[in-house]
Amino acid sequence: MKNLRLKTARASMDLLQQSLAEKVGVSCQTIAAIEKGGYN
């Protein structure tokens, strides 16, 4: 469920995964993993 909330929020703010990753201080791979549901 977190993955869908994150993806929806990111899309509503018109942010790329890379842009969001830079803003929150994680890697782009971390954002992608969360959105795919592979990160707890």
PyMOL commands that set and color helices and strands:
alter all, ss='L'
color gray80, all
select helices_A, chain A and resi 2-12+17-24+28-36
alter helices_A, ss='H'
color red, helices_A
deselect
rebuild
show_as cartoon
